[in-house]
Amino acid sequence: MTQIKTHNLSEEIAQHIGEKIIQLEIKPGERILEAKIAEELGVSRSPVREAFRILERYRLVELIPRKGVKATEITEFYIECLYDILKVNFGLMASLAVKRANDEQRERVKEVLQQIEAHAQKGNVREYYSGIFEFAAIGMAASRNPLLEQMLLDLWPSIRRIQFASLSIRAERLKDNGAYFKKMIRYLEEDNPGMTEKIVREYAENEKQFAINIIKKGLI
């Protein structure tokens, strides 16, 4: 039985289920049984229901009246909508980060790039995946725009889910993906917010097209 902490039970349960959805242990469209989750975690059904409502806000589950709960589908239309928003907002974040990052953040993001490149070289998808999200988190903090950061964090679970699915089927091509991050660092070092934003937008467009292609092929 999985042990769940009790300081904020519903959020702990939501995180537990959410990670299973993000990492495709629970497939898109798959039903999630309240009773089964409660039994698995050794909790009552009430915090599980609240956890489902949290996950619904993050667009990871769909609550269907009289039919229960299922993991949301990943559709071509949803990917289009998501990445069109990300392209603009991550681009803005990158531009602001170049202008506002402190020395510690600049050094840390370069260290993370080295880790990303090492994981890409080894084809280590999970560590590479963790690295690119740490890279993004540093950029969000460096942008010093709390409203923008909150907007991106609200989409964070959806981004992580699609990126996990996308990266998992191209372990041998991680170096191509990592080249974008190397360019971002180059323009950061040159204090060029415009080019940094351009590269981030290109990256988001590339990820959108790749995700759409794997949806079309039925690989998610």
N, C-alpha and C positions, 0 to 999 in steps of 0.2 A: 504493500500500500504506500502511495506517495504521501510524504509528510508535508502538511501545509502549515505555515506559521499563522498565528491568530491575531497579530496586531492590526491587520486590515484584511479580514478574511476574504471578502468578495473580490478585492483587487488582486490578492494572491491567486485566487482561483482563476480569475480572468487572465492573469499573466500565464498561468500554467496551460490553460486551454489555448490561449492566443499563440503561444510558442508552437504548440502542436499544429495549429492551422498554418502559421507562417512557414514552418519547416515541412509542410505537406504530409505530416503524419495523419492529419485529418484532411482528406481531399476536398477540393471545391465541390459543393453540392451535397456533401455527405451529411447525414443526419447526426446530431449530437444529442444523446439521451441524458436528460437531467438525472434520472435515477442512477444510471451507470456512473456518471461523473461523481455524484454524491457518495456512492458506495466505494468507488476507487479512491477517493480522497478522505473518506471517513468523516464526512460533514453532513449536515442536514441539507434539504433541498433549497431552503430559503436563500442562503448566500450563493448557491449555484445559479438561481434565477437572477439575482442581482448581477452576478458576473456576466451572464448572457446579455444583460442590458448594457453593461460597460462595453462589451465586445461589439454590440450592435452600433454603438456610437463610433467605434473605430472601423466599422464596415467589414468586420471579419465574420460576423454571423448575421443571419436573417431570422427574425422571430415571426413565424407564420401562425396566425390565429387558428386554434384547434388542430394544428398539425405539428407543432413543436418547433425545433430549432435546427437549422442546418448551416454549414459553412457557406459563405457567399460564393457564388460562381465568379470566375475570372473571365470576363468577356473582352472581346476586341474593343467594344465601345468604352468600357470602363478604363482600359489601358490608355486609349486615346485621351479621354478626359483627364486622367491622372497625370500623365506625362506632359500634357499641354500646360497644366498648372505648374508642375514641377520645373519645367523648362524656364518659365518666367521667374518663379520664386527662388529657385536655387541659383539662377543667374544673378538675380539681385543680391542674394546672400553672398555669393562669391565676390561680386564687385565691392560690396561694403566691407567684406573681410580683408581684402587687399588694402583698403584705405584705413582700416581701424585695428588690424591685428597688432598685438604687442610682440615684443621680441620672444617671449616664452612661447606664445602660440605659433609663431613662425618656425621656431626650432622644433617644436613638438610635431607639427604637421610634416616637416621634412623627415623626422624619425619614423613617423607612420608610413610615409611613402616608401622608405627603405624596407619596412616590414611587408608592405603590399607587394613590392617587387620580388622579395624573397619567396613569398607564398605563391605568387604567380609562376615563378620559376619552377617550383615544386609541384604545381598543379593542386595545391591545397585549397580547395574551394571554401571550406568553412572558415579557415583563418583569413583568407583573402576577403571573404564576405564581411567578417567582423572588422577587418582593417578599413575597408572603404566606408563603413558606417562611423567608425571612429574619426576618420578623415572629415566626414561631413559634420559630425558633432563639433569638432574643433572650429570648423568654418562658421557654424551657427553661433557659437559663443563669441567668435571674433567679430562677427557682423554687428554685435551690440544693438540688436533691434529685437526687443522682446516680443513684439507683436508678430513679426515675421517668423521668429523662432517657434512661437506657439502654433502658428498656422502649419509649419512644416512638421512639428511634432504630432499634430493631429492626424497627419497623413503617414506618419512614420511606420505604423504597422502594415499598411497597404504597400508601401514602398518596399519594406523588408520582405514581405511575402512574395512579391513579383520578382524582386532581385534574387531571392533564394532560388526560386524555380528556374530563372533564366541562367544564373551562373552555374547551377548544378549540372547543366547539360553541355557546358563548354569549358571543362577543366583544362583542356589542352590549348585553349585560346585566351587564357587569362592575361597573358602578356599584352595582347592586342587591346584588351579592355584597360589594363593598367597604364597604357601609353597616355591616355587622357589625363590621368592624375599627375603624371610626370610633366605634362605641358602646363597644367594648372600651377604647379610649383614654380616652373620657369617664369611664368608671368607674374606670380606673386613676388619672386625675387627681383623682377624688373619693375615692380610697383606699377603694373599695367592692369588696372581694373577692367578696362574695356575688353581686352583680349582674354582675360580670365573668365569674364562673363560669357564671351563667345564660345570658349572651349566647353564650359559647363553646359551651355545650351546644346552644343553639338553632341555632347555625351548623352544628355537626356533624350535627344531625338534618336540617337543610335540605339539606346536601350528600349525606347518605345517600339521601334521597328523590329528589333529582335524579339521582344515579348509578343508582339502581334503575330510574327511568323510562327512562333512555337504554339500559339493558340490555334492558328489555322491548321497546323500539323497534328493537333490533338495531343501535344506533349505535356500539357498541364491538365 
